[in-house]
């Protein structure tokens, strides 16, 4: 996938005061890996706000520029040629769980200073691309998705949007939704709704709470919206749902 990639240039940028990315179009692709502070950058009218551990791929031939000043910022950068096709949803990624990426960038900058061979520079550049943009192996991906799914279940009374989950775990929302669909057969928002509905039904069937109590515990500030939400997903009202279940004796001893 990355065999045709060749190194073009690399370095570490540090700003001790205010700084704004220059307005330019370059003939190579670039990866920015933020170490400290924020980087505000626009590419082809799409704005990106990069924070610590964020990686952004800037594509060859597309105009990019800073749209806001940053202070006390530092990041690694590498320019390269022969970029492969990258899923647009993966252009911006948070790499806080990657232990290898900072080491790879440090080694690349060190090799540049030592004027190592072009083959070594090409190889390290490809390793950086693989670390950032290759699909994760199944075991690693499954662990990450299992952790996210468990977090959604633990917070199902608070989580309502895919963007909340993506932000918490440092993913692009479109990318996370896609891999959820691949692994759980439904997009992230549908998965959240399914978990939330399961939680609501458990609360209802406990027989210990009023409908208003259930609405609040499930994260609804508007009781009428709770009723509409339930009917939309279940096809019946909460009261009708309860009437389909006989009262159950629960042993307490």
C-alpha positions in Angstrom: 0.0 0.0 0.0 2.9 2.4 0.8 5.6 0.9 -1.4 5.7 3.8 -3.7 6.2 6.4 -1.0 9.5 8.4 -0.9 10.8 10.8 1.7 11.0 14.5 0.7 11.7 16.3 4.0 11.1 16.3 7.7 11.6 18.3 10.9 10.3 19.4 14.2 8.6 22.8 14.4 8.6 24.8 17.7 6.9 28.1 18.3 7.5 30.0 21.6 5.1 32.8 20.8 2.2 33.4 18.5 2.3 31.6 15.1 0.1 31.0 12.1 0.7 28.4 9.4 1.7 30.0 6.1 -0.7 30.0 3.1 0.7 27.7 0.4 0.3 25.0 -2.2 3.1 22.4 -2.3 4.0 19.6 -4.7 4.3 16.9 -2.0 2.0 15.5 0.7 2.6 16.2 4.3 1.8 14.7 7.8 1.7 16.9 10.8 1.9 15.3 14.2 1.1 17.7 17.1 3.2 17.4 20.2 2.1 20.4 22.1 -0.5 23.2 21.8 -3.0 23.7 19.0 -2.7 24.0 15.2 -5.5 25.7 13.3 -5.3 24.9 9.6 -7.6 24.9 6.6 -7.3 22.7 3.6 -9.6 23.2 0.6 -12.1 25.2 2.7 -12.3 22.4 5.4 -11.1 23.6 8.8 -9.1 21.5 11.2 -8.3 22.2 14.9 -5.4 19.9 15.8 -4.6 19.2 19.5 -1.9 17.1 21.2 -1.4 13.7 19.5 -3.5 14.6 16.5 -2.2 13.6 13.0 -3.3 15.4 9.9 -2.6 14.4 6.3 -2.3 17.4 3.9 -2.6 16.4 0.3 -0.3 17.4 -2.5 -1.5 20.2 -4.7 -4.3 21.4 -2.3 -4.1 24.9 -0.8 -3.7 24.9 3.0 -3.2 27.8 5.4 -3.6 28.8 9.1 -7.0 30.4 9.8 -6.1 31.3 13.5 -3.0 32.0 15.5 -1.5 29.5 17.9 0.8 29.9 20.9 3.6 27.7 22.3 3.0 25.1 19.6 5.3 22.2 18.5 4.8 19.4 16.0 6.7 17.0 13.8 6.2 17.1 10.1 7.2 15.0 7.1 6.8 15.7 3.4 6.7 12.8 1.0 5.8 11.8 -2.5 3.8 8.9 -3.9 1.0 9.1 -1.4 -1.5 6.2 -1.6 -5.3 6.6 -1.5 -6.4 7.4 2.1 -9.9 7.2 3.3 -11.0 10.9 3.8 -12.5 10.0 7.2 -8.9 9.0 8.3 -7.2 12.2 7.3 -7.4 13.5 10.9 -6.6 11.0 13.6 -5.7 11.1 17.3 -2.7 8.8 18.0 -2.6 9.1 21.8 -2.5 5.3 22.1 0.5 4.9 19.7 3.8 4.5 21.5 5.7 4.0 18.2 4.8 7.2 16.4 6.8 9.7 18.5 9.8 7.4 18.3 9.5 7.0 14.6 9.4 10.8 14.1 12.3 11.4 16.4 14.3 8.7 14.5 13.4 10.3 11.2 14.6 13.8 12.3 17.8 12.2 13.8 18.5 10.4 10.5 18.0 13.6 8.5 20.6 15.4 10.7 23.0 12.5 10.2 22.3 12.5 6.4 21.4 8.8 6.3 20.7 7.1 3.0 17.6 7.8 1.0 16.5 4.2 1.5 16.5 4.6 5.3 14.6 7.8 5.0 12.0 6.3 2.7 11.6 3.3 5.0 11.0 5.4 8.1 8.5 7.5 6.2 6.6 4.4 5.1 6.6 3.2 8.7 5.1 6.4 9.9 2.3 6.2 7.2 1.7 2.6 8.2 1.4 3.5 11.9 -1.0 6.4 11.1 -3.2 5.1 8.3 -3.0 1.3 7.9 -6.1 -0.6 9.0 -5.4 -2.0 12.5 -5.0 -5.7 12.8 -8.2 -7.5 13.8 -7.1 -8.3 17.4 -6.1 -4.7 18.1 -9.2 -3.2 16.4 -11.5 -5.6 18.3 -9.9 -4.6 21.6 -10.5 -0.9 20.9 -14.0 -1.4 19.7 -14.8 -3.6 22.8 -13.5 -0.8 25.0 -15.7 1.8 23.2 -18.8 -0.5 23.3 -18.3 -1.1 27.0 -17.9 2.6 27.7 -21.2 3.3 25.8 -23.0 0.8 27.9 -21.6 2.2 31.1 -22.7 5.7 30.1 -25.9 5.0 28.1 -27.9 7.4 30.3 -25.6 10.3 29.2 -24.4 9.4 25.7 -26.8 10.4 22.8 -24.6 11.3 19.9 -21.8 9.5 17.9 -19.7 12.7 18.1 -19.6 12.4 21.9 -18.1 9.0 21.7 -15.7 9.9 18.9 -14.4 12.9 20.8 -13.9 11.0 24.0 -11.8 8.4 22.3 -10.0 10.7 19.9 -11.5 9.4 16.6 -13.1 11.0 13.6 -16.9 10.4 14.0 -17.4 9.2 10.4 -14.5 6.8 10.6 -15.6 5.3 14.0 -19.2 4.9 12.7 -17.9 3.0 9.7 -15.8 0.6 11.6 -18.7 0.1 14.1 -20.9 -0.9 11.1 -18.2 -3.3 9.9 -18.0 -5.0 13.3 -21.4 -4.6 14.9 -23.5 -4.5 11.7 -24.9 -1.0 12.5 -23.5 2.5 12.5 -22.3 4.0 15.8 -25.5 6.1 16.3 -27.7 3.1 15.8 -25.6 1.2 18.2 -25.9 4.0 20.8 -29.7 4.0 20.3 -29.9 0.2 20.6 -28.0 0.3 23.9 -30.0 3.2 25.2 -33.3 1.4 24.4 -32.1 -1.7 26.1 -31.3 0.4 29.2 -34.7 2.1 29.1 -36.5 -1.2 28.9 -34.5 -2.6 31.8 -35.5 0.4 33.9 -39.2 0.1 32.9 -39.3 -3.6 33.7 -37.7 -3.2 37.1 -41.1 -1.9 38.2 -39.5 0.5 40.7 -39.6 3.7 38.7 -42.2 6.0 37.2 -42.0 6.9 33.5 -40.7 10.4 34.4 -38.0 8.8 36.5 -37.0 6.5 33.6 -36.9 9.5 31.3 -34.5 11.4 33.5 -32.2 8.4 34.2 -32.0 7.7 30.4 -30.8 11.3 29.8 -33.9 13.0 28.5 -34.6 16.5 29.7 -37.9 16.6 27.8 -40.4 14.0 28.9 -42.5 14.3 25.7 -39.4 13.7 23.6 -38.7 10.6 25.6 -42.2 9.3 24.7 -41.6 10.1 21.1 -38.1 8.5 21.1 -39.4 5.3 22.7 -42.3 5.0 20.2 -40.1 5.7 17.2 -37.6 2.9 18.2 -40.0 0.4 19.7 -43.2 1.0 17.7 -45.3 1.3 20.8 -45.5 3.7 23.8 -43.8 2.9 27.1 -47.2 2.2 28.7 -48.1 -0.3 25.9 -44.7 -1.9 26.3 -45.3 -2.5 30.0 -48.8 -3.9 29.4 -47.3 -6.7 27.3 -45.4 -8.0 30.3 -47.1 -9.6 33.3 -46.1 -8.4 36.7 -43.1 -10.5 37.9 -42.4 -11.5 41.5 -38.8 -10.8 42.4 -37.2 -12.8 45.2 -35.4 -10.6 47.7 -34.2 -13.4 50.0 
